[in-house]
Amino acid sequence: MSTGAWIIIAAALAVVLVALVVGLTLYRRRQVSLQVKDTPQLDTAEAKDRSGGYKAQTGFSFTQGPSATAPPQPVERPAPEKKAPAPRTVPLPEEVTEAPAAPPKPAPAPEAAPAAEPATETPAVPETAPAAEPVAETAPAPEVAPAPETEPETAAPETAAPETAAPETAAPETAEPVEPVVVTQPSTDTIAEPAAAPAAAEPALDEIEPTAGRLVRLRGRLARSQSAVGKSLLGLLGGGDLDEDSWEEIEDTLLVADLGAATTTKIVDRLREEIALNTVRTEAEARALLRSVLVDELRPELDRSIRALPHEDHPAVLLVVGVNGTGKTTTTGKLARVLVADGRRVLLGAADTFRAAAADQLQTWAERVGAEVVRGKDSADPAAVAFDAVAKGIENGVDAVLIDTAGRLHTKIGLMDELGKVKRVVEKKAAVDEVLLVLDATIGQNGLMQARVFADVVDITGVVLTKLDGTAKGGIVFQVQHELGVPVKLVGLGEGADDLAPFEPEAFVDALLG
Ligand SMILES: Nc1nc2c(ncn2[C@@H]2O[C@H](COP(=O)(O)OP(=O)(O)OP(=O)(O)O)[C@@H](O)[C@H]2O)c(=O)[nH]1
């Protein structure tokens, strides 16, 4: 063979060898990558489920509150239950003149009708006489009962402690089988409610609208009521040279929209500065400037997440406070729906015991959404109901307990006693993660006055502004945040069950500017 032939054979062999090596490498690499794929990815996703840091992909953002101070205590199983006669005597308190508080009307689901009754109450905690003296700590009851209220100024006749501390020891015949009536969702897999389970018919659960993009979907409503303000501002700013009259008109427009004097001055000053710099030449630039000034004023950097995620060993606890008629109960129900839609287990505490209809209304929300509810008899001590709601929530391992409170504003002292007590008593079981103040946007400056009173009484952590669909005075958002230094976290944009949206400064301003 010639040398040339040998070279060709050698080259061919070399090519085959290279091909073999490459093929083998590729094969092995593919094998490795398959194994990698199988690994932890899925586990972590699953492990995330119940922990903090959850962010609804919806614009609703839920977080875990700061860690609890009160050590959660093991709660005894409720004592044998008795049927509550539950006569409802609807004692409308004197000054509570607010809205009739219709039960949630959305999703009228006729099948739900029978489900309203099955709420046959089963008192979870047979109660001792309401006037029971603070016996808590000395009682041999196994459960570590919360200390009774000791503050002299809140020496209300009832304390939460005796009521819940007594279950095991109370004589079964205790006259009144009333205090906290607990209605559990029949399908829950937790504690067996022997009396309730067989009696309760399967409740017709509502379809909950997807929570994604709520504010966008509801923006039309916001725009309808707000855009007059935006249009007028844009008309003035984009109209060329601005004389003093025009600036005054801008100021008036902002004031009429309830932005308040301080915010209005700040906004007008900034607009003047920018316009003096000649940076605004077109209508589009005027719009962009106005948008950025308004958004900045709404402090987009504030944390607007709702602290509704459970702690390791107990649920998140949220208090919903506000004057009657502002939409507290409705908001509590709407928020429960959002949480349930996001896979959370929710318990509602009906601590608004001054109006029987309020508890009924909350119960209806709970049934429709598949949440549990704890309620007391009419005029029961709201603190006791709130306490029992949290205890039940811990016992049943729910993710969040939402407590609807009563907000009678006859006197600040009364409110302080009541709300302060609710918070203190609840905190014997678990720290309160969130105190949401519900304000009715349609009442403008009055809402601000209410906010001040409530802020003096409890540490508000977030504001819910309701009925923004029905007012052009959305400017109250600016004032509330400015005055309280607390973010508006949620907005109510209608009476519908799903008409609750997270508050987003940019989206709000866009709606305002139309
Ligand atoms: N248009 C509109 N109406 C709302 C909104 N939120 C609540 N409402 C209505 O306001 C009325 C009062 O709401 P409630 O939830 O009963 O108010 P509350 O503060 O709990 O009052 P009490 O039940 O008396 O304690 C009801 O008719 C609700 O449907 C909202 O965002 N927009």
The ligand as a MOL file (V3000), in Angstrom:
LIG
                    3D

  0  0  0     0  0            999 V3000
M  V30 BEGIN CTAB
M  V30 COUNTS 32 34 0 0 0
M  V30 BEGIN ATOM
M  V30 1 N -70.8470 50.6520 46.9230 0
M  V30 2 C -70.2130 50.0050 47.8850 0
M  V30 3 N -70.8910 49.5720 48.9610 0
M  V30 4 C -70.2290 48.9220 49.9370 0
M  V30 5 C -68.8260 48.6950 49.8550 0
M  V30 6 N -68.4430 48.0390 50.9870 0
M  V30 7 C -69.5600 47.8660 51.7330 0
M  V30 8 N -70.6310 48.3980 51.1120 0
M  V30 9 C -72.0130 48.4320 51.5920 0
M  V30 10 O -72.0800 49.1960 52.7740 0
M  V30 11 C -73.1330 48.7260 53.6080 0
M  V30 12 C -72.6110 48.5390 55.0290 0
M  V30 13 O -71.6750 47.4910 55.0240 0
M  V30 14 P -71.4130 46.5890 56.3150 0
M  V30 15 O -70.3490 45.6310 55.9570 0
M  V30 16 O -72.6630 46.0420 56.8630 0
M  V30 17 O -70.8610 47.6820 57.3190 0
M  V30 18 P -70.3650 47.4680 58.7950 0
M  V30 19 O -69.3140 48.4520 59.0090 0
M  V30 20 O -70.0070 46.0610 59.0650 0
M  V30 21 O -71.6140 47.8550 59.6290 0
M  V30 22 P -72.3360 46.9950 60.7460 0
M  V30 23 O -72.6730 45.6810 60.1090 0
M  V30 24 O -73.5280 47.8040 61.1090 0
M  V30 25 O -71.3540 46.8570 61.8380 0
M  V30 26 C -73.6180 47.4440 52.9640 0
M  V30 27 O -74.8070 47.7220 52.2700 0
M  V30 28 C -72.5250 47.0750 51.9970 0
M  V30 29 O -72.9850 46.3450 50.8940 0
M  V30 30 C -68.1270 49.1820 48.6880 0
M  V30 31 O -66.9070 49.0550 48.5280 0
M  V30 32 N -68.8680 49.8220 47.7320 0
M  V30 END ATOM
M  V30 BEGIN BOND
M  V30 1 1 1 2
M  V30 2 2 2 3
M  V30 3 1 2 32
M  V30 4 1 3 4
M  V30 5 2 4 5
M  V30 6 1 4 8
M  V30 7 1 5 6
M  V30 8 1 5 30
M  V30 9 2 6 7
M  V30 10 1 7 8
M  V30 11 1 8 9
M  V30 12 1 9 10
M  V30 13 1 9 28
M  V30 14 1 10 11
M  V30 15 1 11 12
M  V30 16 1 11 26
M  V30 17 1 12 13
M  V30 18 1 13 14
M  V30 19 2 14 15
M  V30 20 1 14 16
M  V30 21 1 14 17
M  V30 22 1 17 18
M  V30 23 2 18 19
M  V30 24 1 18 20
M  V30 25 1 18 21
M  V30 26 1 21 22
M  V30 27 2 22 23
M  V30 28 1 22 24
M  V30 29 1 22 25
M  V30 30 1 26 27
M  V30 31 1 26 28
M  V30 32 1 28 29
M  V30 33 2 30 31
M  V30 34 1 30 32
M  V30 END BOND
M  V30 END CTAB
M  END
